[in-house]
Amino acid sequence: MPDNWGLDRVFLRLMLWAVVACLCWSSSARAEITYKVLKYPELNYLLVSGAFAPSDNPDQLALEVAASGVNAVIFNSGGGAVDKAIEFGRTIRSLGLATVHLDTIDCVAACVFAFMGGVERHADDGSLAIHGGELLAATSSRNKRINLRLEQVETYVAEMGIDPALVAVMASTTGAPRGLTKSEMEKYRVITPITENKYVVQTAPETTSKNAEAPGSTVAPNIRARSGTPERWAYDTLLIYVDVLREGSDEALSFLIDTYADKIKTSDGMLSKSDLVKKKYLSFKQWPIRFYSSNVRNKAVVCTVTCLARAEFLWHLQNAETDQVLSGFTTIILTLDPKTGKIVEESFRHRYEREEKYNPSTLIETWDIDSQVCAITYADQKEILRFCEEKQQIERFFAKTGWCYGTPGKARNKLWHECGADGGNGEIKIPDSNDYPAAPYKGKSVLPDFKGRDRNILSAEAVVREAMRKGPNFGGHYTIVDLECPDVWCSAFAVDHKTGKPTFLPGAKNQKRLRVASAPTTRLVSMQSLYTDGDRCIIDFFELGEDQKNKPGWTPIVSFDVGGSVACKRPIIENLTQ
């Protein structure tokens, strides 16, 4: 689990409000399990939705975890088969995942057994609802088909470290499901205590990026003398190392020369100190515009014979020759030798990376979240402060690189835009569809499986058939079906003529005043919709791509704020060219 569960809980609420609203478009009665990854600076969770059915395979959960790198599971489930939920719980335990539940979504009956699989378990008061229906059916002489015994359930519960006495409480609960109180969850060990990892080192005020000593030939000895413990020294060194990546100065390179061992293990193999320092120097020259956040995420330090220090950072880089811009979140891992004070190994694990073609969208999205967190008054103010500092750091970087905060009513990149020559409104760069070409499709068209796999769009069957009859209108072999309801919540999805499988446009399951613009020869689509959060009309551009298994996926390109609710009554092209 992340170190700061209280603040993560705030983030989860913000994200789940939007996610669950989208899920409500589908029938609440559908049983199959679905998965959605919730990733953000402090979040890395897998949302598991739906009732547990005999056909559900927990191996799919393992595949989702392997593909996404999540470390915790959160449920939105009304129950289902207890034996299947137990299989999911055992899989969660075998993967070493935590489980989390909030009172804004459901985890009822069988879902509670899946929740028990978490290595660490955190839940809101009353959020886990128990019911004995299937447990009672398992012991009924009139229902021998259910191969589930109370003893088997008690064995599983005990394996998960939970008091088996809870099973009797669950079995005796009839009528409407009831939520377990916080005291009951603690009594039966359904939740685990929230404790800090003993190896996590808190940031030392003397060595944060704001007031740390400038990297140079005397930095490492001073850090070691001041830090006191190997763990603190390793963590302080990691912070200075990130300062080096941010500054890229001669003084920073001097720090690396003093701190690297003679041979360092890297992702490129063993390198000599001189070769690695040269590599860093060339990288600094190639990417002269650099941003590394001072907001340290998912930090941990472990010291045995050597010290391993890791932390995740938000970064943004711009290439000097090509103007290519990359951004993302990367975990930096250093292995240090406490005896010599040297770095003996370094590695980088990219959790998320994006090429920014039109605006610094990753920084803008992070700034948006930081702004919301800064407005919170009921959480740990120490934790709030680091997000406020990151917000200010992003603003300083924007000011330095020529980005201004726009005014409502004008087309702006979610209010951030490139400054003009006078520091005011700059030119709006609209994506060119020719940059995202798609080859025409000449094969046979396959309709969706309306009564099986794709039954969630059954109500739109007539509209889908008519739209597909006209041929692809997007991305070569897709037809975008826009249900066109201008003044109410609406939906849009792309149907693949090759497979018949629908793919919902990002965020388009519940959009108001939704308009979609696309063309058959491009993978670029624009979506205009009314964001009720702030009553703003937003135009989003997305690219549709496919992975190695031909599974479609959406990549955000750029977003424009084009005004209030009235703007969403105008065509997309009119809003972009006003």
C-alpha positions as a printed NumPy array, in Angstrom:
array([[  0.   ,   0.   ,   0.   ],
       [  1.133,   3.589,  -0.527],
       [  2.508,   5.274,   2.551],
       [ -0.232,   7.895,   2.911],
       [ -3.555,   6.055,   2.921],
       [ -5.48 ,   9.041,   4.297],
       [ -4.592,  11.228,   1.33 ],
       [ -4.88 ,   8.366,  -1.181],
       [ -8.428,   7.863,   0.079],
       [ -9.205,  11.449,  -0.969],
       [ -7.756,  10.8  ,  -4.438],
       [ -9.736,   7.562,  -4.785],
       [-12.982,   9.348,  -4.04 ],
       [-12.246,  11.928,  -6.754],
       [-11.5  ,   9.207,  -9.311],
       [-14.249,   6.738,  -8.36 ],
       [-17.001,   9.343,  -8.621],
       [-16.212,   9.638, -12.332],
       [-15.53 ,   5.927, -12.928],
       [-18.654,   4.616, -11.216],
       [-20.788,   7.19 , -13.018],
       [-19.555,   5.739, -16.297],
       [-20.186,   2.167, -15.161],
       [-23.795,   3.031, -14.416],
       [-24.489,   3.268, -18.17 ],
       [-24.38 ,  -0.519, -18.394],
       [-27.021,  -2.757, -16.892],
       [-26.572,  -3.194, -13.158],
       [-27.662,  -6.816, -13.508],
       [-24.746,  -7.912, -15.632],
       [-22.709, -10.536, -13.82 ],
       [-19.322, -10.858, -15.485],
       [-16.293,  -9.341, -13.786],
       [-14.698,  -6.347, -15.509],
       [-11.462,  -4.529, -14.761],
       [-10.343,  -0.901, -14.871],
       [ -6.924,   0.426, -13.876],
       [ -6.919,   3.56 , -11.715],
       [ -3.506,   5.174, -11.991],
       [ -2.428,   8.516, -10.715],
       [  0.597,   9.951,  -8.964],
       [ -0.385,   8.432,  -5.622],
       [ -2.681,   5.702,  -6.935],
       [ -2.037,   2.389,  -8.62 ],
       [ -5.208,   0.336,  -8.159],
       [ -7.305,  -2.202, -10.093],
       [-11.076,  -1.632,  -9.898],
       [-12.871,  -5.006, -10.08 ],
       [-16.561,  -4.584, -10.951],
       [-19.505,  -6.953, -11.289],
       [-20.934, -10.011,  -9.517],
       [-18.76 , -13.109,  -9.128],
       [-20.078, -15.748, -11.571],
       [-18.986, -19.392, -12.055],
       [-17.573, -18.482, -15.474],
       [-15.237, -15.802, -14.102],
       [-11.558, -16.761, -14.113],
       [ -9.251, -15.227, -11.471],
       [ -6.332, -15.825, -13.842],
       [ -7.624, -12.825, -15.779],
       [ -7.104, -10.693, -12.671],
       [ -3.507, -11.925, -12.515],
       [ -3.018, -10.958, -16.168],
       [ -4.452,  -7.486, -15.547],
       [ -2.091,  -7.027, -12.597],
       [  0.914,  -8.18 , -14.623],
       [  0.039,  -5.837, -17.488],
       [ -0.659,  -2.756, -15.353],
       [  1.691,  -3.121, -12.371],
       [ -1.046,  -2.294,  -9.852],
       [ -0.423,  -3.009,  -6.177],
       [ -3.94 ,  -2.864,  -4.75 ],
       [ -7.499,  -3.915,  -5.621],
       [-10.765,  -2.092,  -5.015],
       [-14.207,  -3.651,  -5.618],
       [-17.566,  -2.499,  -6.948],
       [-19.59 ,  -5.702,  -6.579],
       [-23.035,  -6.712,  -5.423],
       [-21.912, -10.235,  -4.529],
       [-22.316, -13.463,  -6.477],
       [-20.883, -16.944,  -5.913],
       [-18.959, -17.278,  -2.643],
       [-16.73 , -20.097,  -3.91 ],
       [-15.69 , -17.995,  -6.912],
       [-15.048, -14.942,  -4.705],
       [-12.786, -17.124,  -2.543],
       [-10.8  , -18.118,  -5.658],
       [-10.305, -14.425,  -6.42 ],
       [ -9.277, -13.792,  -2.816],
       [ -6.621, -16.515,  -2.947],
       [ -5.296, -15.109,  -6.223],
       [ -5.079, -11.63 ,  -4.69 ],
       [ -3.154, -13.051,  -1.727],
       [ -0.77 , -15.014,  -3.984],
       [  0.025, -11.811,  -5.888],
       [  0.789,  -9.916,  -2.658],
       [ -1.834,  -7.243,  -3.339],
       [ -3.606,  -4.969,  -0.879],
       [ -7.392,  -4.498,  -0.902],
       [ -9.218,  -1.219,  -0.346],
       [-12.874,  -0.277,  -0.042],
       [-14.688,   3.051,   0.244],
       [-18.261,   3.782,   1.256],
       [-18.992,   5.362,  -2.139],
       [-19.243,   1.975,  -3.906],
       [-20.552,  -1.531,  -3.105],
       [-18.875,  -4.64 ,  -1.782],
       [-21.675,  -6.976,  -0.697],
       [-21.887, -10.605,   0.481],
       [-19.482, -12.734,  -1.618],
       [-17.389,  -9.656,  -2.455],
       [-16.295,  -9.481,   1.199],
       [-14.555, -12.857,   0.798],
       [-12.596, -11.574,  -2.192],
       [-11.673,  -8.48 ,  -0.16 ],
       [-10.225, -10.75 ,   2.554],
       [ -7.462, -11.828,   0.16 ],
       [ -5.569,  -8.564,   0.59 ],
       [ -2.191,  -8.715,   2.301],
       [ -3.145,  -5.303,   3.689],
       [ -6.833,  -4.426,   3.979],
       [ -8.363,  -0.971,   4.468],
       [-12.097,  -0.184,   4.444],
       [-14.432,   2.641,   5.457],
       [-16.818,   2.189,   8.353],
       [-19.903,   0.289,   7.109],
       [-18.584,  -0.106,   3.562],
       [-18.356,  -3.925,   3.609],
       [-21.89 ,  -5.396,   3.63 ],
       [-22.396,  -8.987,   4.83 ],
       [-25.27 , -11.344,   4.04 ],
       [-25.712, -15.045,   4.789],
       [-27.904, -16.047,   1.856],
       [-25.551, -18.381,   0.013],
       [-23.857, -19.599,   3.179],
       [-27.254, -20.719,   4.514],
       [-28.091, -22.293,   1.172],
       [-24.882, -24.287,   1.379],
       [-26.06 , -26.081,   4.501],
       [-29.652, -26.591,   3.326],
       [-30.696, -30.162,   2.56 ],
       [-32.911, -28.729,  -0.179],
       [-29.999, -27.27 ,  -2.098],
       [-27.312, -29.918,  -2.575],
       [-26.061, -28.394,  -5.834],
       [-23.967, -25.754,  -4.081],
       [-20.634, -27.376,  -3.327],
       [-19.715, -25.076,  -0.492],
       [-19.432, -25.898,   3.202],
       [-19.193, -23.567,   6.146],
       [-16.08 , -25.428,   7.277],
       [-14.375, -24.718,   3.953],
       [-15.253, -21.062,   4.246],
       [-13.95 , -20.933,   7.826],
       [-10.703, -22.544,   6.668],
       [-10.266, -19.899,   3.969],
       [-11.073, -17.058,   6.372],
       [ -8.501, -18.395,   8.86 ],
       [ -5.902, -18.704,   6.074],
       [ -6.401, -15.016,   5.327],
       [ -5.642, -14.123,   8.966],
       [ -9.25 , -13.257,   9.846],
       [-11.176, -14.571,  12.87 ],
       [-13.297, -17.563,  11.674],
       [-15.995, -16.503,  14.153],
       [-16.974, -13.909,  11.56 ],
       [-18.407, -16.67 ,   9.347],
       [-21.135, -17.443,  11.907],
       [-21.986, -13.735,  12.091],
       [-22.262, -13.609,   8.303],
       [-24.381, -16.771,   8.092],
       [-26.807, -15.41 ,  10.686],
       [-27.372, -12.179,   8.731],
       [-30.628, -12.513,   6.809],
       [-32.898,  -9.99 ,   5.157],
       [-31.118,  -6.916,   3.824],
       [-27.293,  -6.897,   3.822],
       [-25.751,  -4.887,   6.66 ],
       [-22.461,  -3.055,   6.803],
       [-19.751,  -4.14 ,   9.213],
       [-18.885,  -1.407,  11.67 ],
       [-15.293,  -0.272,  12.046],
       [-15.114,  -1.893,  15.473],
       [-16.386,  -5.203,  14.039],
       [-13.839,  -5.081,  11.231],
       [-11.089,  -4.495,  13.77 ],
       [-12.427,  -7.157,  16.158],
       [-12.511,  -9.882,  13.482],
       [ -9.313,  -8.61 ,  11.808],
       [-11.107,  -7.906,   8.519],
       [ -8.95 ,  -4.788,   8.178],
       [ -5.289,  -4.453,   9.01 ],
       [ -3.731,  -1.618,  11.02 ],
       [ -2.415,   1.306,   8.956],
       [  1.285,   1.374,   9.727],
       [  4.246,   3.076,   8.119],
       [  6.766,   0.813,   6.417],
       [  9.667,   0.7  ,   8.86 ],
       [ 12.059,   1.214,   5.965],
       [ 10.393,   4.373,   4.682],
       [ 12.49 ,   7.415,   5.45 ],
       [ 10.668,  10.707,   5.802],
       [ 12.116,  13.695,   3.957],
       [ 14.658,  15.561,   6.05 ],
       [ 13.994,  19.325,   5.865],
       [ 17.72 ,  20.056,   5.62 ],
       [ 18.067,  18.102,   2.371],
       [ 14.927,  18.756,   0.343],
       [ 15.484,  20.106,  -3.153],
       [ 14.503,  23.612,  -2.054],
       [ 17.333,  24.141,   0.416],
       [ 19.769,  21.285,  -0.091],
       [ 23.404,  22.147,  -0.543],
       [ 24.383,  22.594,  -4.168],
       [ 25.738,  19.335,  -5.658],
       [ 29.508,  19.407,  -5.708],
       [ 32.625,  17.675,  -4.499],
       [ 31.773,  18.212,  -0.832],
       [ 28.109,  17.214,  -0.892],
       [ 28.396,  13.47 ,  -0.279],
       [ 30.553,  13.695,   2.894],
       [ 28.253,  16.386,   4.321],
       [ 25.166,  14.292,   3.656],
       [ 26.688,  11.25 ,   5.366],
       [ 27.799,  13.239,   8.375],
       [ 24.456,  14.927,   8.782],
       [ 22.135,  12.004,   7.976],
       [ 23.064,   9.843,  10.962],
       [ 21.715,   6.472,   9.755],
       [ 22.466,   4.52 ,   6.552],
       [ 18.785,   4.711,   5.609],
       [ 18.634,   8.495,   5.947],
       [ 21.938,   8.911,   4.095],
       [ 20.704,   6.724,   1.206],
       [ 17.451,   8.657,   0.958],
       [ 19.213,  12.03 ,   1.095],
       [ 21.564,  10.879,  -1.663],
       [ 18.578,   9.918,  -3.814],
       [ 17.1  ,  13.414,  -3.382],
       [ 20.378,  15.046,  -4.407],
       [ 20.597,  12.642,  -7.363],
       [ 17.196,  13.889,  -8.594],
       [ 18.432,  17.466,  -8.168],
       [ 21.329,  16.502, -10.46 ],
       [ 18.887,  15.251, -13.123],
       [ 16.912,  18.473, -12.789],
       [ 19.88 ,  20.872, -12.939],
       [ 22.305,  19.121, -15.298],
       [ 25.038,  21.65 , -14.464],
       [ 28.801,  21.145, -14.259],
       [ 28.435,  21.195, -10.492],
       [ 25.826,  18.443, -10.751],
       [ 28.158,  16.325, -12.879],
       [ 30.865,  16.815, -10.253],
       [ 28.525,  15.28 ,  -7.703],
       [ 28.075,  12.198,  -9.921],
       [ 31.857,  11.881, -10.347],
       [ 32.27 ,  11.948,  -6.557],
       [ 29.329,   9.617,  -5.847],
       [ 29.502,   6.92 ,  -8.532],
       [ 31.603,   3.814,  -7.867],
       [ 34.301,   2.979, -10.401],
       [ 31.908,   0.443, -12.01 ],
       [ 28.124,   0.899, -11.954],
       [ 25.468,  -1.633, -12.907],
       [ 22.865,  -0.096, -15.253],
       [ 20.112,  -1.262, -17.593],
       [ 22.783,  -1.164, -20.331],
       [ 25.062,  -3.476, -18.346],
       [ 28.175,  -2.623, -16.343],
       [ 29.578,   0.789, -17.188],
       [ 32.666,   2.613, -16.007],
       [ 32.198,   5.836, -14.063],
       [ 33.582,   7.91 , -16.944],
       [ 31.267,   6.282, -19.503],
       [ 28.185,   6.784, -17.337],
       [ 29.008,  10.409, -16.519],
       [ 29.576,  11.053, -20.238],
       [ 26.202,   9.452, -20.987],
       [ 24.532,  11.751, -18.452],
       [ 26.309,  14.783, -19.927],
       [ 25.099,  13.97 , -23.448],
       [ 21.578,  13.404, -22.144],
       [ 21.574,  16.818, -20.433],
       [ 22.649,  18.415, -23.729],
       [ 20.05 ,  16.502, -25.748],
       [ 17.211,  17.334, -23.336],
       [ 18.031,  20.825, -22.017],
       [ 14.497,  21.643, -20.839],
       [ 13.884,  19.349, -17.864],
       [ 11.367,  19.146, -15.066],
       [ 11.577,  16.727, -12.123],
       [  9.01 ,  17.193,  -9.392],
       [ 10.106,  17.724,  -5.812],
       [  7.01 ,  15.742,  -4.722],
       [  8.448,  12.342,  -3.802],
       [  6.026,   9.457,  -4.369],
       [  6.101,   5.812,  -3.195],
       [  9.4  ,   6.239,  -1.386],
       [ 11.2  ,   3.425,   0.422],
       [ 14.701,   2.618,   1.685],
       [ 16.054,  -0.781,   2.753],
       [ 19.563,  -1.222,   4.148],
       [ 21.328,  -4.554,   4.691],
       [ 24.852,  -4.999,   3.313],
       [ 23.971,  -2.337,   0.746],
       [ 21.185,   0.255,   0.746],
       [ 18.417,   0.282,  -1.838],
       [ 16.635,   3.627,  -2.159],
       [ 13.692,   4.106,  -4.492],
       [ 11.11 ,   6.796,  -5.176],
       [  8.779,   7.786,  -8.   ],
       [  8.999,  11.184,  -9.679],
       [  7.   ,  13.153, -12.225],
       [  9.221,  14.314, -15.108],
       [  9.023,  16.311, -18.351],
       [ 11.763,  16.621, -20.995],
       [ 12.123,  18.552, -24.266],
       [ 14.636,  17.688, -26.989],
       [ 16.877,  20.529, -28.171],
       [ 17.082,  19.48 , -31.841],
       [ 13.697,  17.915, -32.604],
       [ 11.504,  19.726, -30.034],
       [ 10.133,  16.296, -29.089],
       [  8.539,  16.414, -25.635],
       [  8.206,  13.393, -23.346],
       [  6.685,  13.178, -19.887],
       [  5.638,  10.584, -17.341],
       [  6.222,   8.975, -13.959],
       [  9.375,   6.976, -13.3  ],
       [ 10.673,   5.109, -10.272],
       [ 14.373,   5.791,  -9.719],
       [ 16.197,   2.998,  -7.871],
       [ 19.694,   3.442,  -6.488],
       [ 21.824,   0.799,  -4.782],
       [ 24.462,   2.35 ,  -2.528],
       [ 27.387,   1.017,  -0.513],
       [ 27.305,   2.529,   3.013],
       [ 30.992,   1.683,   3.587],
       [ 32.271,   3.635,   0.58 ],
       [ 29.432,   6.115,   0.177],
       [ 29.173,   5.228,  -3.524],
       [ 26.317,   4.444,  -5.929],
       [ 26.948,   0.939,  -7.286],
       [ 23.747,   0.481,  -9.311],
       [ 21.05 ,   2.688, -10.839],
       [ 17.865,   1.802, -12.703],
       [ 14.711,   3.49 , -13.961],
       [ 11.265,   1.9  , -14.163],
       [  8.828,   3.861, -16.295],
       [  5.305,   3.38 , -14.969],
       [  3.915,   5.833, -17.469],
       [  5.38 ,   7.684, -20.437],
       [  3.683,   9.963, -22.978],
       [  4.838,  11.912, -26.009],
       [  3.432,  15.439, -25.762],
       [  2.621,  16.741, -29.25 ],
       [  0.535,  19.805, -28.47 ],
       [  0.78 ,  20.735, -24.81 ],
       [  2.387,  19.548, -21.554],
       [ -0.732,  17.511, -20.737],
       [  0.842,  15.37 , -18.002],
       [  1.965,  18.474, -16.113],
       [ -1.414,  20.146, -16.674],
       [ -3.297,  17.076, -15.39 ],
       [ -1.02 ,  16.9  , -12.345],
       [ -1.488,  20.626, -11.742],
       [ -5.285,  20.127, -11.881],
       [ -5.149,  17.394,  -9.236],
       [ -2.674,  19.335,  -7.085],
       [ -5.054,  22.315,  -7.181],
       [ -7.914,  20.151,  -5.905],
       [ -5.757,  18.657,  -3.154],
       [ -4.577,  22.102,  -2.05 ],
       [ -8.19 ,  23.07 ,  -1.441],
       [ -8.724,  20.176,   0.995],
       [ -8.897,  21.225,   4.637],
       [ -9.734,  17.958,   6.436],
       [ -6.651,  15.839,   5.594],
       [ -3.09 ,  15.755,   6.904],
       [ -1.851,  19.286,   6.163],
       [  1.755,  18.09 ,   5.979],
       [  0.815,  15.793,   3.144],
       [ -1.304,  18.487,   1.509],
       [  1.684,  20.856,   1.565],
       [  3.858,  18.741,  -0.726],
       [  1.156,  18.804,  -3.412],
       [  0.777,  22.563,  -3.038],
       [  4.544,  22.927,  -3.441],
       [  4.447,  20.75 ,  -6.571],
       [  1.64 ,  22.932,  -7.976],
       [  3.812,  26.025,  -7.468],
       [  6.809,  24.239,  -8.965],
       [  4.794,  23.416, -12.126],
       [  3.614,  27.039, -12.342],
       [  7.217,  28.289, -12.125],
       [  8.248,  25.84 , -14.869],
       [  5.349,  26.991, -17.082],
       [  6.34 ,  30.632, -16.593],
       [  9.92 ,  29.776, -17.534],
       [  8.915,  27.825, -20.671],
       [  6.268,  30.223, -22.022],
       [  2.933,  28.81 , -20.881],
       [  0.198,  31.107, -19.573],
       [ -3.036,  30.54 , -17.711],
       [ -5.977,  31.481, -19.967],
       [ -9.282,  33.199, -19.329],
       [-12.702,  31.476, -19.465],
       [-14.639,  31.761, -22.696],
       [-11.6  ,  31.407, -24.964],
       [-10.277,  28.249, -26.604],
       [ -7.458,  27.177, -24.34 ],
       [ -5.636,  23.976, -23.463],
       [ -7.786,  23.44 , -20.375],
       [ -7.009,  27.09 , -19.558],
       [ -3.227,  26.595, -19.987],
       [ -1.885,  27.791, -23.342],
       [  1.309,  29.032, -24.98 ],
       [  1.845,  32.695, -24.249],
       [  1.793,  35.178, -27.132],
       [  4.649,  37.556, -27.922],
       [  3.221,  40.037, -25.433],
       [  2.734,  37.377, -22.784],
       [ -0.991,  37.204, -23.494],
       [ -3.107,  34.775, -25.482],
       [ -1.072,  32.688, -27.889],
       [ -1.914,  30.731, -31.025],
       [ -4.088,  27.64 , -30.596],
       [ -2.48 ,  24.561, -32.172],
       [ -5.199,  22.247, -33.443],
       [ -4.058,  18.654, -34.168],
       [ -3.771,  17.775, -37.868],
       [ -5.641,  14.606, -38.841],
       [ -2.993,  13.916, -41.524],
       [ -0.507,  13.211, -38.715],
       [ -2.607,  10.172, -37.735],
       [ -3.295,   8.317, -41.024],
       [ -5.381,   5.14 , -41.285],
       [ -5.558,   2.707, -44.219],
       [ -9.037,   2.022, -45.694],
       [-10.677,  -1.313, -44.875],
       [-11.893,  -3.465, -47.76 ],
       [-12.871,  -6.645, -45.918],
       [-16.221,  -7.949, -44.717],
       [-18.028,  -6.205, -41.868],
       [-18.763,  -8.164, -38.689],
       [-21.689,  -7.023, -36.538],
       [-21.47 ,  -6.927, -32.722],
       [-22.639,  -9.958, -30.74 ],
       [-25.713,  -8.159, -29.408],
       [-27.041, -11.141, -27.434],
       [-23.704, -12.289, -26.04 ],
       [-20.388, -10.507, -25.645],
       [-21.762,  -7.096, -26.636],
       [-25.174,  -7.226, -24.987],
       [-24.425,  -3.961, -23.179],
       [-25.201,  -2.128, -26.455],
       [-28.282,  -4.228, -27.296],
       [-30.591,  -1.24 , -26.788],
       [-28.728,   0.567, -29.593],
       [-28.81 ,  -2.374, -32.061],
       [-30.897,  -0.614, -34.725],
       [-28.713,   2.512, -34.625],
       [-25.521,   0.421, -34.785],
       [-26.729,  -1.654, -37.758],
       [-27.698,   1.445, -39.71 ],
       [-24.412,   3.216, -38.941],
       [-22.286,   0.191, -39.917],
       [-24.257,  -0.29 , -43.134],
       [-22.776,   3.01 , -44.365],
       [-19.228,   1.72 , -43.89 ],
       [-16.336,   2.839, -41.631],
       [-16.27 ,   6.498, -40.656],
       [-13.15 ,   6.436, -38.482],
       [ -9.692,   4.933, -38.227],
       [ -9.871,   2.819, -41.386],
       [-12.036,  -0.023, -40.07 ],
       [-14.177,   1.545, -37.32 ],
       [-17.619,   3.114, -37.236],
       [-18.207,   5.626, -34.47 ],
       [-21.778,   5.399, -33.228],
       [-22.871,   8.663, -31.622],
       [-26.295,   8.33 , -30.019],
       [-26.805,  12.094, -30.456],
       [-28.733,  13.332, -27.452],
       [-27.674,  16.99 , -27.241],
       [-29.3  ,  18.011, -23.97 ],
       [-29.044,  14.824, -21.888],
       [-26.429,  12.283, -20.871],
       [-25.3  ,  10.351, -23.905],
       [-22.876,   7.732, -25.227],
       [-20.532,   7.088, -28.139],
       [-18.482,   4.069, -29.101],
       [-16.432,   2.786, -32.041],
       [-17.358,  -0.588, -33.563],
       [-14.567,  -2.531, -35.288],
       [-15.732,  -3.819, -38.689],
       [-13.122,  -6.595, -38.45 ],
       [-14.348,  -8.074, -35.165],
       [-17.678,  -6.398, -34.418],
       [-16.404,  -5.464, -30.969],
       [-17.395,  -2.031, -29.626],
       [-14.922,   0.24 , -27.84 ],
       [-16.313,   3.167, -25.871],
       [-14.756,   6.525, -26.546],
       [-12.846,   7.745, -23.476],
       [-15.243,   9.171, -20.93 ],
       [-18.108,   8.917, -23.427],
       [-20.447,   6.609, -21.539],
       [-22.074,   9.504, -19.716],
       [-21.389,  12.792, -21.451],
       [-23.781,  15.701, -21.822],
       [-24.185,  17.556, -25.131],
       [-21.687,  15.16 , -26.697],
       [-20.494,  15.873, -30.253],
       [-17.974,  13.68 , -32.091],
       [-15.976,  14.504, -35.228],
       [-14.032,  11.832, -37.13 ],
       [-12.99 ,  10.711, -40.629],
       [-12.392,   7.251, -42.147],
       [ -8.783,   8.034, -43.11 ],
       [ -7.516,   9.14 , -39.692],
       [ -7.105,   7.684, -36.2  ],
       [ -7.697,  11.145, -34.673],
       [-11.1  ,  11.877, -33.134],
       [-12.374,  15.032, -31.45 ],
       [-15.048,  14.977, -28.742],
       [-16.901,  18.027, -27.47 ],
       [-18.898,  17.661, -24.258],
       [-20.131,  19.564, -21.261],
       [-18.132,  18.926, -18.104],
       [-20.59 ,  19.395, -15.263],
       [-17.635,  19.879, -12.916],
       [-17.393,  23.634, -13.395],
       [-19.971,  23.753, -16.215],
       [-17.287,  23.984, -18.9  ],
       [-17.439,  22.967, -22.558],
       [-14.313,  20.934, -23.382],
       [-13.016,  19.602, -26.713],
       [-10.765,  16.553, -26.288],
       [ -8.624,  15.048, -29.059],
       [ -7.695,  11.356, -28.849],
       [ -5.752,   8.947, -31.027],
       [ -6.935,   5.346, -31.379],
       [ -4.126,   2.812, -31.45 ],
       [ -3.819,  -0.961, -31.203],
       [ -1.4  ,  -3.071, -29.181],
       [  0.381,  -6.231, -30.346],
       [ -2.797,  -8.239, -29.755],
       [ -4.814,  -5.736, -31.836],
       [ -6.586,  -4.52 , -28.709],
       [ -7.668,  -0.896, -29.229],
       [ -6.621,   1.834, -26.817],
       [ -7.01 ,   5.621, -26.633],
       [ -4.169,   8.127, -26.23 ],
       [ -5.059,  11.701, -25.187],
       [ -3.531,  14.313, -27.493],
       [ -4.784,  17.719, -26.35 ],
       [ -7.8  ,  19.377, -24.716],
       [ -9.341,  22.818, -25.188],
       [-11.662,  24.754, -22.912],
       [-13.985,  26.591, -25.301],
       [-16.286,  28.308, -22.827],
       [-19.4  ,  27.736, -20.767],
       [-22.415,  25.536, -21.454],
       [-23.604,  27.714, -24.37 ],
       [-20.418,  26.861, -26.311],
       [-21.376,  23.184, -26.361],
       [-24.419,  24.04 , -28.511],
       [-22.081,  25.141, -31.316],
       [-20.317,  22.793, -33.79 ],
       [-16.783,  21.692, -32.901],
       [-15.183,  23.444, -35.877],
       [-16.867,  26.731, -34.982],
       [-15.513,  26.584, -31.425],
       [-11.983,  25.815, -32.631],
       [-11.88 ,  28.585, -35.24 ],
       [-13.641,  31.388, -33.36 ]])
